[in-house]
Structure formats: structure tokens, C-alpha cells
Amino acid sequence: MYVESKAYFKMPKSYILGQIREPGCLNRFHPFCKRNITHKWPGNGSIDELEYLNGRKYKRYFFNWTDNGYDLKIGGKKEMAIVNWYVEGSDEECSLRVRINPNIENYVPFKNILIQNIFWFLYIRPKLQSYINHVVNGFIFYVSNNTDINKNQFGKHSWFSSY
């Protein structure tokens, strides 16, 4: 079970990789980010913290830092998801794919697989898809305009925005 969002750019792969590898980069393009603080950077073993607009905080633990991006585990006391940031392309154009692989057991309080699947398809998947689309749209806006996005720029999200 996963959700993903993909964007295409008429920009060099190295530029897009550089943007997603900047410490604290979520401050510039994540529409639900109140604060992105770097604890250890760069490469495998990197750690940062994402505080959402509603005050919820998660640490992000980076691994598989490669020439094409990185993977990270996000969570607090519980691992909520593994997230993949993957860039492929050339010096002329490239694509960015962000995939969220949630640990479904930490989203649904029931152990029953059938109930977990129902929750996934009816509630969790649409919420996560909306979330990752907002983040990728924020990144597109940021690299296209060289301007930081506004909070909730593409609309609010019930899990991460403050109301």
C-alpha cells in the first residue's frame, strides 16, 4: 500500500536533487510545514524534524542516500511511514517521484486486515494522496518561481493544518 505523486521539470536532475537535499528544505516548499529543523546532515544517517502547522512533530531518519535521491523513515514513537524521494533524468529534464509507504498498523487501531483495508481505501489513502499532492505542488511552485510558498497555499489538510 502506497501513494505517490510525480512531477516533471525542464531542469537538470542535479538542480532538483540539490533542492531536495538542502538542509531545512521543507521550510521553502512544504505547505503544511511550520518548521523543518536539521539535526544531522547530509547523507545516510541524516536526521531532521518536521513540525506541522498544527504542532504535530515527527523526526525523519534518512537512509539509501544515492545519486537519485533518498529514502526516509518518519515518525515519533511509532514509525508512520517510509518515504522515497527519487529523481531521474538528464541535464535537460527530469522527474521527481515522492512515494509514501505507510505503516498501516499505526494509522488504524484495529488488527483485523479487512478493517485495515477498508480504512486504507476509504480514508487513509485519499488523505495521504491529497497530502503528497500538496507537497509536490509546493515543490513545483518553489522551483518554478524561486519563491517560498505560503502556508496552506493549496488548501488546508485536516491532519496537518491548524484551524
Residue pairs with C-beta under 8 A, 6 or more apart in sequence:
1 101
1 102
1 104
1 120
1 125
2 99
2 100
2 101
2 102
3 99
3 100
3 125
3 128
3 129
3 132
4 97
4 98
4 99
4 100
4 132
5 97
5 98
5 129
5 132
5 133
5 135
5 136
6 95
6 96
6 97
6 98
6 136
7 95
7 96
7 136
7 139
7 140
8 93
8 94
8 95
9 16
9 89
9 93
9 94
9 95
9 96
9 140
9 143
10 92
10 93
11 93
11 94
11 143
12 89
12 90
12 91
12 92
12 94
13 87
13 88
13 89
13 90
13 91
13 94
14 91
15 143
16 87
16 89
16 94
16 96
16 143
17 67
17 68
17 69
17 87
19 25
19 139
19 142
19 143
20 69
20 70
20 85
20 87
20 96
20 139
21 42
21 70
22 28
23 38
23 41
23 42
23 48
24 36
24 37
24 38
24 48
25 36
26 33
26 36
26 48
26 50
27 33
27 35
27 36
27 148
28 142
28 148
28 149
29 135
29 138
29 139
29 141
29 142
29 143
29 148
29 149
30 36
30 50
30 135
30 138
30 149
31 134
31 135
31 137
31 138
31 149
31 150
31 151
31 152
31 153
31 154
32 52
32 53
32 131
32 134
32 135
32 151
32 152
32 157
32 160
32 161
33 50
33 51
33 52
33 53
33 151
34 51
34 52
34 53
34 55
34 151
35 49
35 50
35 51
36 48
36 49
36 50
36 51
37 48
37 49
37 51
38 46
38 47
38 48
39 47
39 48
39 49
39 59
40 46
40 47
41 48
42 65
43 62
43 65
44 62
44 63
44 64
44 65
45 62
45 63
46 61
46 62
46 65
46 70
47 59
47 60
47 61
47 62
48 59
48 60
48 62
49 57
49 58
49 59
49 60
50 57
50 58
50 59
50 60
50 74
51 57
52 58
52 160
52 161
53 151
53 152
53 160
53 161
53 162
54 159
54 160
54 161
54 162
54 163
55 162
56 160
57 76
58 74
58 75
58 76
58 80
59 74
59 75
59 76
60 72
60 73
60 74
60 83
61 72
61 73
61 74
62 70
62 71
62 72
63 70
63 71
63 72
63 73
64 70
64 71
68 86
68 87
68 88
69 84
69 85
69 86
69 87
70 84
70 85
71 82
71 83
71 84
71 85
72 82
72 83
72 85
73 79
73 81
73 82
73 83
74 80
74 81
74 82
74 83
75 81
75 103
75 106
78 103
78 106
79 103
79 106
80 102
80 103
80 106
80 107
81 100
81 101
81 102
81 103
82 100
82 101
82 103
83 98
83 99
83 100
83 101
84 97
84 98
84 99
84 101
85 96
85 97
85 98
86 96
86 97
86 98
86 99
87 94
87 95
87 96
87 97
88 94
88 95
88 97
89 95
96 136
96 139
98 132
98 135
98 136
100 128
100 131
100 132
102 124
102 128
104 116
104 119
104 120
104 124
105 111
105 116
107 119
107 124
108 115
108 116
108 119
108 120
108 124
110 116
110 119
127 157
127 158
127 159
130 157
131 157
131 159
131 160
134 154
134 155
134 157
137 154
138 149
138 153
138 154
141 147
141 149
141 153
142 148
142 149
152 161
156 163
